[in-house]
Amino acid sequence: MQNNIAITPELVAQHGLKPDEYQRILDLIGREPTLTELGIFSAMWNEHCSYKSSRLHLKGLPTKAPWVIQGPGENAGVIDIGDGLACVFKMESHNHPSYIEGQMGFHTRYDGNILVNAMAVGIAKADEIFYAKATGVGNPIVYLGSKTGRDGIHGATMASAAFDDAAEEKRPTVQVGDPFAEKLLLEACLELMQTGAVIAIQDMGAAGLTSSAVEMGAKGDLGIELDLDKVPCRETGMTAYEMMLSESQERMLMVLQPGKEKEAEAIFIKWGLDFAIIGKTTDTLRFVIKQHGEVMADLPIKELGDQAPLYDRPFVETPKRPEIDPKSVTPPMGNANAIVKLIGSPDFASKRWVWEQYDHLILGNTVQSPGGDAAVVRVGEGPRGLALTSDVTPRYCEADPFEGGKQAVAEAYRNIVAVGGTPRAITDNLNFGNPERPDYMGQLVYCIRGLGEACKALDFPVVSGNVSLYNETNGRGILPTPTVGGVGTVEDVSKTTTLAFKAEGEFILLIGVTKGWLGSSAWLATIAGREEGAPPPVDLEAERKHGAFISSLIQDGHATACHDLSDGGLAIALAEMALAGNMGAKIDKLPEGLPNHAALFGEDQGRYLVTVKDQAMAAIILKRASSAGVPALMLGKTGGQELTLPGESPISLERLKKAHEDWLPSYMTGEI
């Protein structure tokens, strides 16, 4: 192999590699790498692909349960949902590309480091799961999908660095998506899987052809040999370096059963997609790249894949904030006006503008539409379903990363319970700042610890996930954001419930303890203008006990509506239930011993609101709660077109709805 370009310290730094990492490469291969090899190491050893700053801490997360088929380490997590079916799901981020090129991911009016997390959930037969692990020596490696171009080169490296004022210069590193081609690729892959031809499959995501090939070989303890002359390209003169680092979208890599090539090719030709045999598996444990008859790279595959650098970076714990005494905070406005202001603020405003961009009822399996605690979708033609949610409160995580991590899991748990589901597993997307800063690294470490403690206590294992670090601009990091995507099973979708008030004269019950916790609350920040105080602690034993109690009410058919309490506390939960049902409520009683603003806007955890049909049923539920050791309080009744709170003027639903629905459309059109 000849190196026509000098590998200088500047070139190494441009590839995101530290001097000690480059020295490790020299020690590993015993020579100077070629430019293509340097690019491959850069792609595989960056933060986005190797998790070198987080891997050590992620090992502490619980990943096993009787229903877990596949945990972290594969393309997606897989859980058994019964009847021979499995749920397959994963959350991914597109943060850095979206910051540079808004049209590929986000609205361009947003000023700052954008977070774009997307969760995908699918159904498969439990005994027909395909994995990325390559097996068998000499088996053909097949390239599928769209052609390779120069878009997205160094995309994974770009996603492993912070931004400054020169971020616009990185626009060529952004991948260009083609959703229609993606759909064709998915359909073709699913059809091919039914033929028995597929041994292993890996999508070409971050680091493109490099990552997909290395991961398949490393997981299977096999070598991989590729001939780049056979890779379909849409641009002429592409070098080995460019082809190996391109992140052109809508591409897959497969290992096929020998003799199945023609059958597989016919399927992809039918779908109008490229199909090319570009290499083979070997027994050498080497990653060999050839182009124009020359070897462009020859590297040890295990060291590229699952033996990448692992760092135990220094970190510091976030200083504890003091608790806020609710009696020490004087409300700057009346509680009724505060509700209207909050319900029309970015955190609480209706996201209808977002979810109406696509038909959420397509295929006819949607049982509960967006806007509730969790989406509910029917599985197959029977009564079974899935409950799906995503949750995190970044301001909690900034104030106390450990409690914030716990709360993200606990809220996902509550949201699934509130619709009548049984929480089963989570996927996570850990969005944080620069891990080389001990304060930001501490946020990551303690959030992971909080996630782990909550998942263990709630029997809610982590089966997949993603880590996105270096989310900062000009030295300013994002709020720590460990997004949690929760999946639950529903035995009978006809027994689920929604947050909407259903009928006049039903009784409203509050389940859980209210202490008026205002620290790090939405009310304190938005209404009082104070971003301070310790966030509410999460009692995981109470979460589990209260969740079991709510589940029993829903399954027994006693709860006509249910909603968990989180951001905005009791007041926002009541407003959301009223808006969802287009029905008001009169609240006669609030939790005792607290100022009204604390009782209404405190964000104590482990709480739910439920409605029951009549006073007799309310009495039964209160007695049942007492016997179970679950705090419960009757608040009032549903009815009318106003929300009336003790000591406050009634709030018309029309006023609430206008505030709730108007903000996002107005923002997106530039009116505000």
C-alpha positions as CSV (number, residue, x, y, z in Angstrom):
1,M,0.0,0.0,0.0
2,Q,1.3,3.4,-0.9
3,N,0.5,6.6,0.9
4,N,0.3,9.5,-1.6
5,I,-0.7,12.0,1.1
6,A,1.4,12.8,4.2
7,I,-0.2,12.0,7.4
8,T,0.6,15.1,9.4
9,P,-0.5,16.0,12.9
10,E,-2.8,18.6,11.4
11,L,-4.5,16.0,9.2
12,V,-4.9,13.6,12.2
13,A,-6.5,16.4,14.1
14,Q,-8.8,17.2,11.2
15,H,-10.1,13.6,11.5
16,G,-11.0,14.1,15.1
17,L,-8.3,11.9,16.5
18,K,-6.2,12.9,19.5
19,P,-2.4,12.4,19.4
20,D,-2.6,9.5,21.9
21,E,-5.3,7.8,19.7
22,Y,-3.1,8.2,16.6
23,Q,-0.2,6.7,18.5
24,R,-2.4,3.8,19.4
25,I,-3.2,3.3,15.7
26,L,0.6,3.3,15.0
27,D,1.2,0.7,17.7
28,L,-1.7,-1.4,16.5
29,I,-0.8,-1.7,12.8
30,G,2.9,-1.2,13.1
31,R,3.1,1.4,10.4
32,E,1.7,4.7,9.2
33,P,-1.9,4.3,8.0
34,T,-3.0,5.2,4.5
35,L,-5.4,8.1,4.1
36,T,-8.2,5.6,3.7
37,E,-7.2,3.8,6.8
38,L,-7.0,7.0,8.8
39,G,-10.5,7.9,7.6
40,I,-11.7,4.4,8.7
41,F,-10.2,4.8,12.2
42,S,-11.6,8.3,12.4
43,A,-15.1,7.0,11.6
44,M,-15.0,4.0,13.9
45,W,-13.2,5.6,16.8
46,N,-15.2,8.8,17.0
47,E,-17.7,9.3,19.8
48,H,-20.7,8.8,17.6
49,C,-19.7,5.2,16.6
50,S,-17.5,4.0,19.5
51,Y,-19.3,5.5,22.6
52,K,-15.8,5.8,24.0
53,S,-16.8,8.3,26.7
54,S,-20.1,6.6,27.7
55,R,-19.6,2.9,27.1
56,L,-18.0,2.4,30.6
57,H,-21.1,3.9,32.3
58,L,-23.7,2.3,30.0
59,K,-22.6,-1.1,31.3
60,G,-24.5,-0.4,34.5
61,L,-27.9,-0.2,32.9
62,P,-30.3,-3.2,33.3
63,T,-30.9,-4.9,30.0
64,K,-32.5,-8.2,30.8
65,A,-36.0,-9.5,31.6
66,P,-37.9,-12.6,30.7
67,W,-39.6,-10.8,27.8
68,V,-36.3,-9.3,26.3
69,I,-35.3,-11.1,23.1
70,Q,-32.5,-8.7,22.1
71,G,-30.9,-6.0,24.3
72,P,-28.4,-3.3,23.4
73,G,-25.7,-3.9,20.7
74,E,-27.9,-4.7,17.7
75,N,-29.7,-2.5,15.2
76,A,-32.7,-2.3,17.6
77,G,-34.0,-3.8,20.8
78,V,-36.5,-6.6,20.6
79,I,-39.1,-7.7,23.2
80,D,-41.6,-10.6,23.2
81,I,-45.2,-9.2,23.2
82,G,-47.0,-12.6,23.1
83,D,-48.8,-14.5,20.4
84,G,-45.6,-15.3,18.6
85,L,-44.9,-11.6,18.0
86,A,-42.1,-9.2,18.9
87,C,-41.8,-5.5,19.2
88,V,-38.7,-4.0,17.7
89,F,-37.7,-0.4,18.6
90,K,-34.9,2.1,18.7
91,M,-34.4,5.8,19.2
92,E,-31.9,7.7,17.1
93,S,-30.7,11.3,17.0
94,H,-30.0,13.7,14.1
95,N,-28.8,16.6,16.2
96,H,-25.7,17.9,14.5
97,P,-26.8,17.5,10.9
98,S,-30.1,19.4,11.7
99,Y,-28.1,22.2,13.2
100,I,-26.2,22.7,10.0
101,E,-29.0,21.9,7.4
102,G,-32.4,22.6,8.8
103,Q,-34.4,21.2,5.9
104,M,-32.9,17.8,6.5
105,G,-34.2,17.8,10.1
106,F,-35.5,20.9,11.8
107,H,-37.0,24.4,11.6
108,T,-34.3,27.0,10.7
109,R,-35.7,29.6,13.0
110,Y,-34.4,27.7,16.0
111,D,-31.3,29.4,17.4
112,G,-29.0,26.9,19.2
113,N,-27.8,23.3,19.2
114,I,-30.9,21.4,18.0
115,L,-32.0,18.1,19.4
116,V,-33.9,15.9,16.9
117,N,-34.6,12.5,18.4
118,A,-36.8,10.0,16.5
119,M,-38.2,6.7,17.8
120,A,-39.2,3.9,15.5
121,V,-41.3,0.9,16.5
122,G,-42.1,-2.1,14.5
123,I,-43.7,-5.6,14.8
124,A,-42.0,-8.8,13.8
125,K,-42.5,-12.5,14.3
126,A,-40.6,-13.5,17.4
127,D,-38.9,-16.4,15.6
128,E,-37.9,-14.4,12.5
129,I,-35.6,-11.8,13.9
130,F,-32.5,-10.8,11.7
131,Y,-29.2,-9.7,13.2
132,A,-26.1,-7.9,12.1
133,K,-23.7,-10.8,13.1
134,A,-22.1,-12.2,10.0
135,T,-21.6,-16.0,9.9
136,G,-19.8,-18.4,7.5
137,V,-16.6,-18.0,5.6
138,G,-16.7,-17.0,1.9
139,N,-20.3,-15.8,2.0
140,P,-21.2,-13.0,-0.4
141,I,-21.5,-9.4,0.9
142,V,-24.2,-7.5,-0.9
143,Y,-24.8,-3.8,-1.3
144,L,-28.4,-2.8,-1.6
145,G,-30.4,0.4,-2.1
146,S,-29.4,3.8,-3.5
147,K,-26.1,4.7,-5.1
148,T,-23.2,6.1,-3.1
149,G,-22.4,9.8,-3.5
150,R,-20.2,12.3,-1.7
151,D,-22.9,13.6,0.7
152,G,-22.4,12.9,4.4
153,I,-18.6,12.3,4.2
154,H,-17.3,12.7,7.8
155,G,-20.9,12.9,9.0
156,A,-20.1,10.7,12.1
157,T,-17.0,12.7,12.9
158,M,-19.0,16.0,12.6
159,A,-21.5,14.5,15.0
160,S,-18.7,13.9,17.5
161,A,-17.6,17.6,17.8
162,A,-19.0,20.8,19.1
163,F,-20.0,23.7,16.9
164,D,-18.7,27.3,16.6
165,D,-19.5,30.2,14.2
166,A,-18.0,28.2,11.3
167,A,-20.6,25.5,11.5
168,E,-21.9,26.5,8.0
169,E,-18.7,25.2,6.5
170,K,-19.7,21.7,7.6
171,R,-22.8,21.6,5.3
172,P,-21.3,19.0,2.9
173,T,-21.1,16.6,5.8
174,V,-24.9,16.5,6.1
175,Q,-26.7,13.4,4.6
176,V,-29.5,14.0,2.1
177,G,-32.5,11.8,2.8
178,D,-34.9,10.4,0.3
179,P,-38.0,9.0,2.1
180,F,-39.5,7.4,-1.0
181,A,-36.3,5.5,-1.8
182,E,-36.2,4.5,1.9
183,K,-39.6,3.0,1.7
184,L,-38.7,1.0,-1.4
185,L,-35.6,-0.3,0.3
186,L,-37.6,-1.4,3.4
187,E,-40.1,-3.2,1.3
188,A,-37.4,-4.9,-0.8
189,C,-35.5,-6.0,2.3
190,L,-38.7,-7.4,3.9
191,E,-39.5,-9.3,0.8
192,L,-36.0,-10.8,0.6
193,M,-36.1,-11.8,4.2
194,Q,-39.0,-14.1,3.4
195,T,-36.9,-16.1,1.0
196,G,-34.4,-17.4,3.6
197,A,-31.5,-15.7,1.7
198,V,-30.4,-13.3,4.4
199,I,-27.7,-14.3,6.9
200,A,-27.0,-10.9,8.4
201,I,-28.1,-7.3,7.7
202,Q,-26.9,-3.9,8.8
203,D,-28.0,-0.5,7.7
204,M,-25.5,2.0,6.4
205,G,-25.9,4.8,8.9
206,A,-23.1,6.7,10.7
207,A,-19.8,6.0,8.9
208,G,-21.6,4.4,6.1
209,L,-20.0,1.4,4.4
210,T,-17.2,1.4,6.9
211,S,-19.3,1.0,10.0
212,S,-21.8,-1.5,8.6
213,A,-19.1,-3.8,7.3
214,V,-16.9,-3.6,10.4
215,E,-19.8,-4.2,12.7
216,M,-21.0,-7.3,10.9
217,G,-17.5,-8.8,10.8
218,A,-16.5,-7.9,14.3
219,K,-19.7,-9.3,15.8
220,G,-19.3,-12.6,13.9
221,D,-15.5,-12.9,14.5
222,L,-14.9,-12.8,10.8
223,G,-12.9,-10.8,8.4
224,I,-14.4,-8.7,5.6
225,E,-13.0,-8.1,2.1
226,L,-14.6,-5.4,-0.1
227,D,-14.0,-4.5,-3.8
228,L,-15.0,-0.9,-4.2
229,D,-15.0,-1.1,-8.0
230,K,-18.3,-3.0,-7.6
231,V,-20.0,-0.4,-5.4
232,P,-22.8,1.5,-7.2
233,C,-21.8,5.2,-7.4
234,R,-23.8,8.2,-8.6
235,E,-20.7,10.4,-8.9
236,T,-17.6,9.7,-11.0
237,G,-14.0,9.5,-9.7
238,M,-14.9,8.7,-6.1
239,T,-11.8,7.6,-4.1
240,A,-11.7,4.7,-1.7
241,Y,-11.6,7.3,1.1
242,E,-14.8,9.0,-0.1
243,M,-16.6,5.7,-0.7
244,M,-15.8,4.3,2.7
245,L,-16.8,7.5,4.6
246,S,-19.9,8.5,2.5
247,E,-23.1,8.5,4.5
248,S,-25.4,8.6,1.5
249,Q,-28.8,7.4,2.8
250,E,-31.1,4.5,1.9
251,R,-28.4,1.8,1.8
252,M,-28.1,-1.6,3.4
253,L,-25.4,-4.2,3.6
254,M,-26.2,-7.9,3.8
255,V,-24.5,-11.2,4.0
256,L,-26.4,-13.7,1.8
257,Q,-26.7,-17.4,1.6
258,P,-24.5,-18.7,-1.3
259,G,-26.6,-19.5,-4.3
260,K,-29.3,-17.0,-3.4
261,E,-27.7,-14.1,-5.3
262,K,-29.9,-14.2,-8.4
263,E,-33.1,-14.5,-6.5
264,A,-32.1,-11.6,-4.3
265,E,-31.0,-9.5,-7.3
266,A,-34.4,-10.0,-9.0
267,I,-36.2,-8.7,-6.0
268,F,-34.2,-5.5,-5.8
269,I,-34.4,-4.9,-9.6
270,K,-38.2,-5.2,-9.3
271,W,-38.1,-2.4,-6.7
272,G,-35.9,-0.2,-8.8
273,L,-32.9,-0.4,-6.4
274,D,-29.2,-1.2,-6.8
275,F,-27.9,-4.6,-6.0
276,A,-24.2,-5.5,-6.1
277,I,-22.0,-8.2,-4.7
278,I,-19.1,-6.2,-3.4
279,G,-17.2,-8.6,-1.2
280,K,-17.0,-11.7,1.0
281,T,-16.5,-12.8,4.5
282,T,-13.1,-14.3,5.4
283,D,-11.5,-16.1,8.3
284,T,-8.6,-13.6,8.6
285,L,-10.2,-11.1,11.1
286,R,-8.9,-8.4,8.7
287,F,-10.8,-5.6,7.1
288,V,-9.4,-5.4,3.6
289,I,-10.5,-2.7,1.1
290,K,-9.5,-3.0,-2.6
291,Q,-9.9,-0.5,-5.4
292,H,-8.5,-0.7,-9.0
293,G,-6.7,-3.9,-8.1
294,E,-4.8,-2.2,-5.2
295,V,-5.2,-2.7,-1.4
296,M,-6.3,0.6,0.0
297,A,-6.8,-0.6,3.6
298,D,-5.8,-3.7,5.6
299,L,-6.7,-3.4,9.2
300,P,-7.6,-5.6,12.2
301,I,-11.4,-5.7,12.3
302,K,-11.9,-6.4,16.0
303,E,-9.9,-3.4,17.1
304,L,-11.9,-1.2,14.7
305,G,-15.2,-2.5,16.1
306,D,-15.7,-3.8,19.6
307,Q,-12.2,-2.9,20.9
308,A,-12.3,0.8,20.2
309,P,-10.8,3.2,22.8
310,L,-12.6,3.3,26.1
311,Y,-12.2,6.4,28.3
312,D,-12.9,6.8,32.0
313,R,-13.1,10.6,31.8
314,P,-13.0,12.8,34.9
315,F,-16.3,14.0,36.1
316,V,-17.8,16.1,38.9
317,E,-21.2,15.9,40.5
318,T,-23.5,18.8,39.9
319,P,-23.8,20.8,43.1
320,K,-27.1,20.2,44.9
321,R,-29.6,23.0,44.8
322,P,-31.6,23.9,47.9
323,E,-35.2,22.9,48.3
324,I,-37.8,25.7,47.7
325,D,-40.2,26.4,50.5
326,P,-43.5,26.9,48.6
327,K,-44.6,29.4,51.3
328,S,-41.6,31.6,50.5
329,V,-42.7,32.2,46.9
330,T,-45.2,35.0,46.3
331,P,-47.2,34.4,43.1
332,P,-46.8,37.3,40.7
333,M,-50.2,36.7,39.2
334,G,-53.5,34.9,39.9
335,N,-53.5,31.1,39.5
336,A,-56.2,31.3,36.7
337,N,-54.0,33.6,34.6
338,A,-51.0,31.5,35.4
339,I,-52.7,28.4,34.0
340,V,-53.6,30.3,30.8
341,K,-50.0,31.6,30.4
342,L,-48.5,28.1,31.0
343,I,-50.9,26.2,28.7
344,G,-49.9,28.6,25.9
345,S,-46.2,28.4,26.5
346,P,-43.8,26.3,24.3
347,D,-43.6,23.4,26.8
348,F,-47.4,23.0,27.1
349,A,-48.8,24.4,23.9
350,S,-50.5,21.9,21.6
351,K,-48.2,20.1,19.2
352,R,-51.0,19.5,16.8
353,W,-49.2,21.4,14.1
354,V,-46.4,18.8,14.3
355,W,-48.4,15.6,14.3
356,E,-50.9,16.7,11.7
357,Q,-48.0,16.8,9.1
358,Y,-48.7,13.2,8.5
359,D,-51.8,11.0,8.7
360,H,-51.5,9.3,12.1
361,L,-54.5,7.1,11.4
362,I,-53.0,5.4,8.3
363,L,-53.4,1.6,8.3
364,G,-56.3,1.9,10.7
365,N,-54.4,0.5,13.8
366,T,-54.3,3.8,15.8
367,V,-56.4,3.3,19.0
368,Q,-55.3,6.5,20.7
369,S,-54.2,9.5,18.7
370,P,-51.3,11.9,19.6
371,G,-51.9,14.4,22.4
372,G,-52.4,11.9,25.2
373,D,-50.1,10.3,27.8
374,A,-49.1,7.6,25.3
375,A,-50.0,6.5,21.8
376,V,-51.9,3.2,21.6
377,V,-51.8,1.1,18.5
378,R,-53.5,-2.2,17.8
379,V,-51.3,-5.2,17.0
380,G,-52.7,-7.5,14.3
381,E,-56.5,-8.2,14.2
382,G,-56.9,-9.2,17.8
383,P,-57.4,-7.2,21.0
384,R,-53.7,-6.8,21.8
385,G,-51.9,-3.5,21.4
386,L,-48.8,-1.4,22.3
387,A,-48.5,1.8,24.3
388,L,-45.7,4.1,23.2
389,T,-44.3,7.3,24.8
390,S,-41.2,9.4,25.0
391,D,-40.3,11.6,28.0
392,V,-37.6,13.7,29.6
393,T,-37.5,17.0,31.7
394,P,-34.2,18.7,30.9
395,R,-34.5,21.3,33.6
396,Y,-34.7,18.6,36.2
397,C,-31.6,16.9,34.7
398,E,-29.7,20.2,34.8
399,A,-30.6,20.8,38.5
400,D,-30.0,17.2,39.6
401,P,-28.9,14.8,36.9
402,F,-29.5,11.7,39.1
403,E,-33.1,12.6,40.0
404,G,-33.7,13.9,36.5
405,G,-32.6,10.6,35.0
406,K,-34.9,8.7,37.4
407,Q,-37.8,11.1,36.6
408,A,-37.5,10.5,32.8
409,V,-38.0,6.8,33.3
410,A,-40.7,7.2,35.9
411,E,-42.7,9.5,33.7
412,A,-42.5,7.1,30.8
413,Y,-43.7,4.4,33.2
414,R,-46.6,6.5,34.4
415,N,-47.6,7.5,30.8
416,I,-47.9,3.8,29.8
417,V,-49.8,2.9,33.0
418,A,-52.2,5.9,32.5
419,V,-53.5,4.5,29.2
420,G,-53.9,1.0,30.5
421,G,-50.6,-0.5,29.4
422,T,-48.0,-2.7,31.2
423,P,-44.5,-1.0,31.0
424,R,-42.1,-3.5,29.4
425,A,-38.9,-1.8,28.2
426,I,-37.2,1.4,27.1
427,T,-34.9,2.8,24.5
428,D,-32.9,5.9,25.3
429,N,-31.3,8.8,23.5
430,L,-28.7,10.5,25.7
431,N,-28.1,14.0,24.5
432,F,-25.3,15.9,26.3
433,G,-22.6,18.4,25.9
434,N,-18.8,18.1,25.7
435,P,-17.6,15.0,27.7
436,E,-14.1,16.4,28.0
437,R,-15.6,18.9,30.4
438,P,-15.9,17.3,33.9
439,D,-19.1,19.2,34.7
440,Y,-20.8,18.0,31.5
441,M,-19.4,14.5,31.9
442,G,-20.8,14.5,35.4
443,Q,-24.3,15.2,34.0
444,L,-24.0,12.2,31.7
445,V,-22.7,9.9,34.4
446,Y,-25.3,10.8,37.0
447,C,-28.2,10.8,34.5
448,I,-27.2,7.3,33.4
449,R,-27.1,6.2,37.1
450,G,-30.5,7.7,37.6
451,L,-31.9,5.9,34.6
452,G,-30.4,2.6,35.8
453,E,-31.8,2.9,39.3
454,A,-35.3,3.6,38.0
455,C,-35.2,0.9,35.4
456,K,-34.1,-1.7,38.0
457,A,-36.8,-0.6,40.5
458,L,-39.6,-0.5,37.9
459,D,-38.5,-3.7,36.0
460,F,-38.3,-1.6,32.9
461,P,-35.1,-2.7,31.1
462,V,-33.1,-0.8,28.5
463,V,-33.0,-2.7,25.2
464,S,-31.5,-0.2,22.8
465,G,-30.3,3.4,22.7
466,N,-28.1,6.1,21.3
467,V,-25.6,8.6,22.7
468,S,-25.2,12.0,21.2
469,L,-22.4,14.1,22.8
470,Y,-20.7,17.4,22.0
471,N,-24.0,19.1,21.7
472,E,-22.8,22.7,22.3
473,T,-22.3,25.9,20.4
474,N,-19.5,28.3,21.1
475,G,-18.8,26.6,24.4
476,R,-22.3,26.6,25.7
477,G,-23.8,23.1,26.1
478,I,-27.4,22.0,25.9
479,L,-29.4,21.1,28.9
480,P,-28.7,17.4,29.7
481,T,-31.5,15.5,27.9
482,P,-31.7,11.8,28.4
483,T,-34.8,11.1,26.3
484,V,-36.6,7.9,27.3
485,G,-38.8,6.0,24.8
486,G,-41.1,3.6,26.6
487,V,-43.0,0.6,25.3
488,G,-45.7,-1.2,27.0
489,T,-48.1,-4.0,26.2
490,V,-51.9,-3.8,26.2
491,E,-53.8,-7.0,26.6
492,D,-57.1,-5.5,25.3
493,V,-57.2,-2.2,23.6
494,S,-60.9,-1.9,24.4
495,K,-59.9,-1.5,28.0
496,T,-57.6,1.4,27.6
497,T,-58.5,4.9,28.8
498,T,-57.6,8.4,27.7
499,L,-57.1,11.7,29.5
500,A,-60.3,13.3,28.2
501,F,-63.1,14.1,30.6
502,K,-66.0,11.9,29.4
503,A,-69.3,13.0,30.9
504,E,-70.9,15.6,33.1
505,G,-71.0,15.0,36.8
506,E,-68.1,12.5,37.1
507,F,-65.9,12.7,40.2
508,I,-62.2,13.6,40.0
509,L,-59.7,11.9,42.2
510,L,-56.1,12.7,42.8
511,I,-53.8,9.7,43.5
512,G,-50.5,10.3,45.2
513,V,-48.8,12.6,47.6
514,T,-48.8,16.4,47.0
515,K,-46.1,18.4,48.9
516,G,-46.2,21.5,46.6
517,W,-42.7,20.9,45.1
518,L,-41.9,24.1,43.2
519,G,-38.1,23.7,42.7
520,S,-37.2,23.6,39.0
521,S,-40.8,23.7,38.1
522,A,-42.4,25.1,35.0
523,W,-44.4,27.5,37.1
524,L,-41.4,28.8,39.0
525,A,-39.5,29.4,35.7
526,T,-42.3,30.8,33.5
527,I,-44.5,32.6,36.0
528,A,-42.2,33.5,38.8
529,G,-39.1,34.0,36.5
530,R,-36.9,31.9,38.7
531,E,-34.9,28.9,37.4
532,E,-33.7,27.5,40.6
533,G,-34.3,24.9,43.3
534,A,-34.0,21.2,43.6
535,P,-36.3,19.2,41.3
536,P,-38.9,16.9,42.9
537,P,-37.4,13.6,44.2
538,V,-38.7,10.4,42.7
539,D,-39.9,7.7,45.1
540,L,-39.6,4.6,43.0
541,E,-41.4,2.3,45.5
542,A,-44.3,4.7,45.4
543,E,-44.2,4.9,41.6
544,R,-44.6,1.2,41.4
545,K,-47.3,1.0,44.0
546,H,-49.3,3.8,42.6
547,G,-48.9,2.5,39.1
548,A,-50.2,-0.9,40.1
549,F,-53.2,0.7,41.8
550,I,-54.1,2.8,38.7
551,S,-53.6,-0.3,36.5
552,S,-56.2,-2.2,38.6
553,L,-58.7,0.7,38.3
554,I,-58.4,0.8,34.5
555,Q,-58.5,-3.0,34.0
556,D,-61.6,-3.2,36.3
557,G,-63.3,-0.6,34.2
558,H,-63.6,1.9,37.1
559,A,-61.5,4.8,35.6
560,T,-63.4,6.7,32.9
561,A,-60.3,9.0,32.4
562,C,-56.8,9.0,33.6
563,H,-53.8,11.3,33.3
564,D,-50.4,11.4,35.0
565,L,-49.2,14.5,36.6
566,S,-45.8,15.9,35.5
567,D,-44.8,19.3,34.2
568,G,-47.1,22.0,35.4
569,G,-48.5,19.8,38.2
570,L,-52.2,19.5,39.0
571,A,-53.3,22.7,37.3
572,I,-52.0,21.8,33.9
573,A,-53.2,18.2,34.2
574,L,-56.7,19.4,34.9
575,A,-56.5,21.9,32.0
576,E,-55.3,19.2,29.6
577,M,-58.1,16.8,30.6
578,A,-60.7,19.5,30.2
579,L,-59.4,20.5,26.8
580,A,-59.2,16.9,25.6
581,G,-62.8,16.3,26.6
582,N,-64.1,19.7,25.7
583,M,-65.6,19.7,29.2
584,G,-64.9,21.8,32.3
585,A,-64.7,21.0,35.9
586,K,-65.3,22.5,39.3
587,I,-62.6,21.8,41.9
588,D,-63.9,22.2,45.4
589,K,-60.9,20.9,47.3
590,L,-57.1,21.0,47.0
591,P,-54.4,19.2,49.0
592,E,-54.3,20.6,52.4
593,G,-51.5,22.5,54.2
594,L,-50.2,24.3,51.1
595,P,-50.7,27.7,49.4
596,N,-53.0,27.2,46.5
597,H,-50.2,28.0,43.9
598,A,-48.1,25.2,45.4
599,A,-50.9,22.7,45.5
600,L,-51.8,23.6,41.9
601,F,-48.4,23.9,40.2
602,G,-46.1,21.8,42.4
603,E,-44.6,19.0,40.4
604,D,-44.5,16.1,42.9
605,Q,-43.9,12.8,41.2
606,G,-45.9,9.5,41.3
607,R,-49.3,11.1,40.9
608,Y,-52.3,10.5,38.7
609,L,-55.8,12.1,38.1
610,V,-58.7,9.7,37.5
611,T,-62.4,10.2,37.0
612,V,-65.1,7.8,38.1
613,K,-68.8,7.8,37.2
614,D,-70.5,8.7,40.5
615,Q,-70.0,9.4,44.1
616,A,-70.6,5.8,45.2
617,M,-67.8,4.6,43.0
618,A,-65.6,7.4,44.2
619,A,-66.2,6.2,47.8
620,I,-65.3,2.6,46.8
621,I,-62.1,3.8,45.2
622,L,-61.1,5.9,48.2
623,K,-61.6,3.0,50.5
624,R,-59.7,0.7,48.1
625,A,-56.8,3.2,48.0
626,S,-56.7,3.4,51.8
627,S,-56.5,-0.4,52.1
628,A,-53.6,-0.4,49.5
629,G,-51.7,2.3,51.3
630,V,-52.1,4.7,48.3
631,P,-52.9,8.4,49.0
632,A,-56.1,9.5,47.3
633,L,-58.2,12.7,47.5
634,M,-61.5,13.7,45.9
635,L,-61.1,17.1,44.2
636,G,-64.4,17.9,42.5
637,K,-66.6,17.1,39.5
638,T,-66.6,17.4,35.8
639,G,-69.1,19.6,33.9
640,G,-69.8,22.9,32.1
641,Q,-67.5,24.9,29.9
642,E,-65.3,26.4,32.5
643,L,-62.5,25.3,34.8
644,T,-63.2,26.6,38.3
645,L,-60.6,26.4,41.0
646,P,-60.9,27.4,44.7
647,G,-60.6,31.2,45.2
648,E,-60.2,31.9,41.4
649,S,-62.4,33.3,38.7
650,P,-63.6,30.6,36.3
651,I,-61.5,30.0,33.2
652,S,-63.5,29.4,30.0
653,L,-62.5,26.5,27.9
654,E,-62.6,28.8,24.9
655,R,-59.8,30.9,26.5
656,L,-57.8,27.9,27.4
657,K,-58.2,26.4,24.0
658,K,-57.1,29.6,22.2
659,A,-54.0,29.8,24.3
660,H,-53.2,26.1,23.9
661,E,-53.7,25.9,20.2
662,D,-52.4,29.2,18.9
663,W,-48.8,29.4,20.0
664,L,-47.1,26.8,17.7
665,P,-48.8,27.7,14.4
666,S,-48.1,31.3,15.1
667,Y,-44.5,30.6,15.8
668,M,-44.0,28.5,12.7
669,T,-45.4,31.2,10.5
670,G,-43.2,33.8,12.1
671,E,-46.1,35.8,13.7
672,I,-44.4,35.7,17.1
